Amino acid sequence: MPREFLGAGWDFPIRVNARGGLSFSRHEQDIEEAIWIILSTAKGERVMEPDFGCGIHDYVFAPNNPGTRGSIVYEVQKALTEFEPRLHVENVRVESFPQSENRLLIHIDYRVRSNNTKRNSVYPFYLTEP
């Protein structure tokens, strides 16, 4: 079954290929990179699209406690549901490490809508500078 319906887009980060043109990502890689872009963009960061992005950046300097982690789960689910229609978010969980209180790992389990492929992604988030 062809996977062209999953789309293609510029590689993230943007790169120049050996021919001097832009590199593109395709299919599941494009979706994975879209997740990274959404979570890495703070709301209000894009002038022409102020609503685009994820609200997790409001939690920088927040305490590492269950309330903060629950709010981050909510923000990730909300952003991915709103800005990435090619996937269905099945589960988001935030992992904290006692030895590194400022680092969180955001685990995202999702399903690609068009072919029901289950995938996952892990996004590192820091409450303070490492």
C-alpha positions as CSV (number, residue, x, y, z in Angstrom):
1,M,0.0,0.0,0.0
2,P,1.5,3.4,-1.0
3,R,2.2,5.7,1.9
4,E,2.1,9.0,-0.1
5,F,-1.0,10.0,1.7
6,L,1.1,10.6,4.9
7,G,2.7,13.6,3.1
8,A,6.1,15.1,2.9
9,G,7.7,18.3,4.2
10,W,11.0,20.0,4.8
11,D,13.4,18.1,7.1
12,F,13.5,19.4,10.6
13,P,15.9,21.0,11.3
14,I,16.0,22.4,7.7
15,R,19.0,21.0,5.8
16,V,20.5,21.4,2.4
17,N,21.0,18.1,0.5
18,A,24.0,17.2,-1.7
19,R,22.4,18.7,-4.8
20,G,22.1,22.1,-3.1
21,G,18.3,21.8,-2.6
22,L,16.3,21.4,0.6
23,S,16.0,18.0,2.2
24,F,12.5,16.6,2.7
25,S,11.1,14.1,5.2
26,R,8.4,11.7,4.1
27,H,5.7,9.6,5.6
28,E,6.0,8.6,9.3
29,Q,9.2,10.7,9.6
30,D,7.3,13.8,8.6
31,I,4.7,13.1,11.3
32,E,7.4,12.6,13.9
33,E,9.1,15.9,12.9
34,A,5.7,17.7,13.0
35,I,5.2,16.5,16.6
36,W,8.7,17.8,17.5
37,I,7.9,21.2,15.9
38,I,4.5,21.5,17.7
39,L,6.0,20.7,21.1
40,S,9.1,22.9,20.6
41,T,7.0,26.0,19.6
42,A,5.7,28.2,22.4
43,K,2.3,29.7,21.9
44,G,2.7,33.3,20.6
45,E,6.1,32.5,19.2
46,R,4.9,32.7,15.6
47,V,3.7,36.2,14.7
48,M,1.3,35.1,11.9
49,E,0.0,32.1,13.9
50,P,0.0,33.1,17.6
51,D,-2.2,30.2,18.6
52,F,0.2,27.6,17.1
53,G,2.4,25.6,19.5
54,C,2.2,23.9,22.8
55,G,1.6,25.4,26.2
56,I,4.3,23.4,28.0
57,H,6.6,26.3,27.8
58,D,4.5,28.1,30.5
59,Y,5.8,25.4,32.9
60,V,9.5,26.3,32.7
61,F,10.5,27.1,36.3
62,A,7.4,25.3,37.6
63,P,7.9,22.8,40.5
64,N,8.4,19.2,39.4
65,N,5.2,17.8,41.1
66,P,2.2,15.7,40.0
67,G,0.2,18.9,39.2
68,T,2.8,20.2,36.8
69,R,3.2,16.9,35.2
70,G,-0.6,16.5,34.8
71,S,-0.8,20.0,33.2
72,I,2.0,19.1,30.8
73,V,0.1,16.0,29.7
74,Y,-3.0,18.1,29.1
75,E,-1.1,20.7,27.1
76,V,0.6,18.0,24.9
77,Q,-2.7,16.2,24.2
78,K,-4.4,19.5,23.4
79,A,-1.7,20.8,21.0
80,L,-1.3,17.5,19.1
81,T,-5.0,17.1,18.7
82,E,-5.4,20.6,17.4
83,F,-2.4,20.9,15.1
84,E,-1.6,17.4,13.8
85,P,-4.7,15.9,12.2
86,R,-2.8,12.9,10.8
87,L,-2.6,11.2,14.2
88,H,-4.7,10.2,17.1
89,V,-3.1,10.6,20.5
90,E,-3.7,7.4,22.5
91,N,-1.6,8.2,25.6
92,V,0.7,10.8,27.0
93,R,2.7,10.3,30.2
94,V,5.4,12.4,31.8
95,E,8.4,10.6,33.4
96,S,10.4,12.4,36.1
97,F,13.8,11.3,37.4
98,P,14.8,11.8,41.1
99,Q,18.5,12.2,40.1
100,S,17.6,15.0,37.7
101,E,14.6,17.0,39.1
102,N,14.6,19.5,36.2
103,R,14.3,16.9,33.4
104,L,11.1,15.4,32.2
105,L,10.5,12.9,29.4
106,I,7.2,13.2,27.7
107,H,6.1,9.9,26.2
108,I,3.5,10.1,23.4
109,D,1.8,7.0,22.1
110,Y,-0.2,7.7,18.9
111,R,-1.8,6.1,16.0
112,V,-1.5,7.3,12.4
113,R,-5.1,7.8,11.4
114,S,-4.8,6.8,7.7
115,N,-3.3,3.4,8.2
116,N,-3.7,2.7,12.0
117,T,0.0,2.3,12.5
118,K,0.9,2.6,16.2
119,R,4.0,4.7,17.0
120,N,5.5,6.5,19.9
121,S,7.7,9.5,20.5
122,V,9.7,10.7,23.5
123,Y,10.2,14.5,23.9
124,P,12.7,15.8,26.5
125,F,11.5,18.8,28.5
126,Y,13.5,20.8,31.0
127,L,11.9,22.7,33.9
128,T,15.1,24.7,34.3
129,E,18.4,24.8,32.4
130,P,20.3,21.5,32.6
